[in-house]
Amino acid sequence: MTAFDRVKKLADDRKISLTDLAKRIDMGVNSLYKWKTQKPAVDKLQKVADYFNVSVDYLLGRTDFPVETIAAHHDGEDWTEEELEEIERFKEFVRLKREKK
């Protein structure tokens, strides 16, 4: 999956068009569509990653996990990989719920 494909999926999941996304993050209207044939600039990748709260590595396809690490602290308690994945799913649920308001 290309960076364009990942961005398109993230936008579709949140029910926003790529044109709206570009406007929201102060990019040219057709900038994201250029990613189909051109490598995106680092600063543009970072803007999109920040907007969706995912890592640049995720956008580039270097990982299938949208967020590299989770900063969680709970007095002496370690989180299992499954628990961290559940936390990520819950964060996504809350983020989507907030966007629907």
Secondary structure, DSSP 8 states (H G I E B T S, - for coil): --HHHHHHHHHHHTT--HHHHHHHTT--TTTTGGGGTS---HHHHHHHHHHHT--HHHHHTS-S-S-S------TT----HHHHHHHHHHHHHHHHHHHH-
